[in-house]
Amino acid sequence: MPGTGKAIIIGGGPAGLATALRLQQKTKIRCTIYELRPQPTTLGGAIGIVPNGTRLLDRLGVHEQLLSRGNSRSDITLHSMQGSVLGKSDMARNAKEKTGYGYMRIKRTDLQDVLLEAVRREGISIHFDKRLTAIDDKDDEDGVKVVFADGTVDKADILLGCDGIHSAVRHLHVDPSQSPEYSGMSTLGSMIPAATLPESVSSQIRGMNATLTQQGMFFATTCTASDDEIMWGFSKEVALPASGDARDGWEVRRKEEVEGFKTTLLDLLKNAGGEWGSAMRHIVEKTSVVGFYPLYKLPLGGTWFRGRCLLLGDAAHAMPPHAGQGVAMALEDAFLIARLLGDVNRPRSEVFGKFDMIRRPRVDEISIRAGKNGSIRRNTGPWALWLKEVGIRLVMSGAWGLGLDRWGSEEKHMVYDVEEEAL
């Protein structure tokens, strides 16, 4: 099997598309992709891709196309509620100096479009509206068989589950006992045209701007190459609502509901001072559609493979987004499994175990860091908020003064190259 044969990929998001592309580049394995949704998803705002991910996108041959659509500003400014600047930093500058690759923030739909174009250009088959209902994997010479809700059946040498945190491959076969856990945090936000804002407001939003409040964190950033679209969000601790799509999030478009969200948030921001305080309120006021996205995670220690089936990306190790590594983790998975499957001297029975052994320590470390980073957004009182702001000011000024940002653990993860892992 290694280097040849057929792979079924469940999931037509970035993880599945990137995996198919890399297998096409580095092996003779034929891939067929099956996606649950009837068409490419349009849900979601923008996502950040750190240098260890953008380097891999370049090796896939899509980096320049993505760069022409996405925003490469990596500076972040943290503001206090009183309007002062707590600190500024370029979170990817040193990693870019070392690797030649920087940070990218891009609309989810743009990332999907570019990867989908590349898959189709390579002649890789992709089928939409395919809900997986059964997996027959006896781990014998007959391979693995999948059955879909429409009655169609397919068979391959291996099955790669790239179908996200609510993975059907995991639920039906690989690790049925493993279920996503709600993190207690959700993000509400939207995308708005920069042209709807006064110039005095839009000109402030270059790179990421963020403010901690007693009930969460407000952030805003441009996410296109021309800075003409702004993504904003408010990440907060909240009980999971009983309505809406708790699986993937949902968008609120009814005027009454949108106004309700806006009124609540504007009340929270009413005492925010300075030009940035005014800018936050302008951004919220100009919003006509609000998205609500519950943040889930998978507990550490789950099973990633069974028989001829392997989970990749969020299907294996979904984590909160607060480490900024989600897309990069999926890309690293894709590149490593392609290397392992491309080794003609390695039997298939050893491939998945080796993948697990190499990937798990790094994934666990970043997942733990994401959880810690998210804790700063949890509800707090006025004195605790003040202490957080003082801490942020001291840490950021200390990092500049002592050069700690150059050698920090975040940089270690951003300069990492999965292709340098010994096999």
N, C-alpha and C positions, 0 to 999 in steps of 0.2 A: 503493500500500500504506500509507504512513504514515497513522496515525489510524484505519484501517479494516482489514477482512480478518479472517484467522484465524491464531492462533498455537497451535502444539503446545508444551506445556511438559513436558519429561521430568524427573521428580523431584517428589515430593509432600512434601518437607520444608519447613522455614521459607523457604528461598530460592524454591522453586517456588510455594508458596502466596502469599507476599508479592508476587511478581512478577505473578501472576494478579490479585490484588486491586488492585494499583496500575494495571495496564492497564485493568481494569474501571472504575476511578475516572476515569482521565484520557484514555482513548481509546475508540474504538468497535470495538476489536479483540476478537473472540470467542476465548476461551481454552479449551482442553481439556488437563487435566493427566493424565499417566500416571505411575504409581508402581510400582517394581519389587516392593516388598514386598506380601504378601497383605493386610496391614492396617497401620494407622499404627504406627510403631515404638514399642516400650516400652523399648528399650535406651538406656542412658546415664543420667547423674545430673542435675546441674543446670548451667546455663550462665549466664554473666554478660553483661549487655547494658549498654554504656556510654551516656552521654547522647546522643551523635550517633546512636545506634540507638533509644533510647527516644523521642526526638523524632519519628522517622519512624514508629514504631509508633502514636504518637498521631495522626499524619496518616492512617494506615490505618484509624483508628477502633477500635483494639483495646487501647489503652494502659490504660484504666481497668479493663477486665476482667483484664488481665495483672497489674496492680498489686494487685488484690484477691486474687491467688493468690501472687504472688512477694514477695520480700523486698527492701526498698529501702535497707538499711543499706550504706553505702559505706566505712565505716571499716575499717582494717586494722591489726593488731597483730603485730609480728614479735618472736618470743621467741628467746632463746639456748638452747642445750642445758643450760646451767647453771640456767635458770629465770628469768633476768632479762629485762626488756623492752628490746629493742634500739631500738624506736621505734614510734610510733603516727602514723597519718595518715588523713585523710579524702580518698580518692583522687578523689572526684568533686565535692567541695564547691564549688570555685571554678567548675567548669564548670556546675554547677547554678545558681549565682548569675548566670551570664551567659546561660544558655539557658532556664532555668526547668524543665529536665529533669534528673533524677538517674540514679543507677545502679539496676539491677535484677538480682537473682539469682533464677532461676526454674527449676523442674524442666522438663527437656526435654519431658516428656509434657504438661505444662500449656501450654507455648508452642505445641506442636503442636495440642492440642485447641482452643485459642482461635482460632488461625488457620484450622483446618479448619472450625470452626463458621462463621466469617466467610465463607469461600469458599462453603460450602453455602447460606448465607443469601443470597448474591449470585446463586445459581443457576449457578455455575461447575461444569462437569462434571469429576469426578475418578474415575479408574479405577485399581484396585489389581491387583496380581499381573500386571503387564505388563512382561515382559522384552524390551527392545529388541534386535533382531537385525540390522536393516539400515536404512540411510538412503540414499534415492535423491534426490540434490540436484544437478541439472544447472544450477542458478541461471538458469533460463529462465522463461518465462511459465507453465509447468506447476506451479511451486511445488516444495515438498519433500514427499517421501513417506516414511513410516516403516512398518516391518514388525515385528510382535511375535512372540514364540515360539509363541503360541497360534494364529497364522495371521491375526490381525486386521491390518488396514491402515488408515492414516489419512493425510490430506493437508492441507497448510496453506500459507499464504504464507511463514511463518517458523517456525523451530524453535529453541526456547530450551532449552539444556542446563543444568538446575538440579539435576543428579543427583550432586553431591558429588565428592569427590576421586577416586573410582574410576569416573568418568563414562563411561558407554557412548557418549554423544554425542561426547565427545572421542576415545575409543579407536576408534570405528567411522568417524569422518569428519573432525572438525575438526583434530585433531593426534595421529594414531596413534603418533607417535614419543615423545610426552610421557608419562612414567610417574611415578607417585608414588614418592617416596623416603622410606624409613624414617628418622626424625630421630635415631634412637639413644636416644630417650626414650620411656618408657611411664608410664602412670598406673594404679595399682591403688587401689581404694577402694570406697565403698559409701554407701548412704543408710540412716540409722537413726532411729527415733523418739526425740525428745528425752526422752520419758517413761521410756525404758529406762535413762537415766543419772541418777546422783544430782544433786540440785538444785545442789550445789556445783560440779558439772562443767558442766551445761547452761547455768547462768547466766553462765559465762565466754565462751560462744560467742555473741557478738552481733557480727555483722560477720565479717570474715575474720581468722582467727588462723593463723599459719604459723611453722614452725621449720625451719631448715636443719640437716641432719645431714651426716656425711661421705659418705653414699650417696644423698642426694637431699633433697627438701623434703616435709615433712608439712604438711597444711593442713586446716582444718575451718571450716565456715560454715553458718549457717542458710539455708534456701532457700525458705521459705514465709512468708506474711504473718503468721502466728501464731507463728513460730519453733518449730513443733512437729516439724520434720524437719531433720536435720543431714546435710549431705554432707561426707564426709571423703575425703581422698586422699593418696597418696604418689607423688610424681613423681620418677622415677629413671632413670638411665642403665642400659640393659639390652639384651642381644642379643634379637632378635625370636624368641620361642619357636616351635618347630616345630609345636606343637599349637594347637588353638583356631582361631578365626576371625580371621586376621591382617588381614582387610579392615576389619571394623567393631568388633573387640573381642568379648569374651564375658563371661558371668557364670559364676562357679564356685559351685555349690550343694552339691556332695557334702561332707559333714561333714569327711572326712579331708583333702580338698584345702583347704577353708577354714581348717581348723586349722593346716595347714602354712604357708599365707600368714601367718596371725596370729602363729604362733610365731616366724617369721623377723623380722617387723616388731617384735614385742614385744622380741625380743632386741636389735634395733637401738636401741630407745627405752628400754631398761632403766635407763640411767644419766641420762636426762633429769631435770633437777631442778625443784624448785618446784611450785606448784599446777598449772601448765600441763603439766609433765612427767607428773604423775599423771593429768591430764585426758586426755592423748593415749592413755595406756595403757588407761584406762577405755573410751574410744571404740572402740579396736580390739577389746577383749575382748567388747564387746556386739554385735559384727558377726556376722551369720549368713550373708550372701551377699557375695562379693567379686567386683567387676568388674575386668577387665583390659583396658586400652585403649591399644594402640600408637598413637603420634603420628606421622602422616605429613605430608609437605609436597610441594608441586610446585615444581620449579626455576623460578627467575625467567626471563622471556623467552619463554615458550611462546606458541603461537598461540591466540587467543581466538575467532576467527571464520573462517568459510569459506563462501562462497556465501550461502545463506539461513539458515545456522546460527550461533548465538552462544552462548558459554558464559558462565554467571553464577555468582557465589558460589564455593564450593570447587571446582566443576568447572573454573573458570578459574584460581584463584589460592589454593588451599588453603595455609594457613600454620599453624605450631604455635600453640597457644592462649595463649602467654605474653604477648601484647599485649592480650588481652581484647577483640579487635575482630572476631572471626569472624562473629557474627550481624550486627553493624553493617555489615560490609563487604558482606554479601549484600543487606541492606536498601538500602544506597546504590546498589548495582548495579541493583536493581529500580526505584528511583525515577528514576535517570538514564535507563535505557532507555525507561521510560514517557514521560519528557519528550521524548526524541528521536523516538520513534515517534508521539507526539502532535502533532509539528510537521508540519502538512499541506504545508508548502512545502519540506520536506527529502526528497529521494528516498531510497528504501530503500538504494540502493547506497552512500550516504554515512553512513547511520546507524551501522553497526557500527564503521566506521573512526573516527568521531567519539567513540563510546563508548570505544574503546580509547585514544585520544589523551588523553581527560580522566581516565580511571580509572587507567591504568597507573602514573604517577609516585607517586600516593598509595598504591596497593596495594604497590608495591615498597618504599617507605619503611617502611610498617608491617610488612611481612614481614621485612625486615632487623632491625627492632627486636625483633620476636618471637623471632627466633633468638638475638639477644644476651641478651634477658631469660631465655631458657631455659638459657643456658650456666651460670648460677649454680647450677643444680640438679645439675650433673654431679659424678661421683665425685671426692673430694678427700681429702687427708690431714688430720690434726689441726691442724697449723700453718696450712695453707691455709684450713681452716674458721674458725680464729680470726681470720685476716686478713679473711675475708669478713664476719664478724660485726662487726669493728671498722669496716670500710668502711661497712656498713649503718648502724651507729650514727652515724657522722660525717655521712653523706649525709642521713639523715633529720633529725638535729638541725640540720644546716646549712640544710636546706630550710625548716624552721620559722623559724629565726633570721633568715635572709636573705630570706625570701619567695620562694625559688626555685620552690616548688611551684606558686605562682600563675602563673608564666610558663613552666613547663616544657613540653617537647615533648609529653608525654602529654596535657596540657590542650589544646594546639593541636589534637590529633586529636579530642578529645572535644567541642569547640565547633564543629567543622567542620560545615557544612551543604551537602550535595550539591546542594540545590536552588538554591543561590546561584552555582553554576558557570555561567559564560557559555557559551552554545551557539553 
